[in-house]
Amino acid sequence: MARPAVGEMGGGPSARRAAQYADQAGTAGHMLTHLWPGTDPKAAHESAAETFRRPIHVATPGLVTTVGPGAAHPRRG
């Protein structure tokens, strides 16, 4: 089975589309999760940054974060 191109996730939104949804919702930041296996996290971040101008984070194994008003930036656990 061929792997989807960067920014495409089987059946789910691409990094760019997810960022567009976050932008439309007026979120203060955006975290990319559930990347397709083999997706370059940097490429996903760059794709999302094309439409989202606020902080973007890419979830990685071991990441611990708090969400909500006044939450700190994600950190390694």
Beta strands, then each sheet from edge to edge (+ up, - down):
strand 1: 30-32
strand 2: 56-58
strand 3: 63-64
strand 4: 75-76
sheet 1: 1+ 2+
sheet 2: 3+ 4-
end
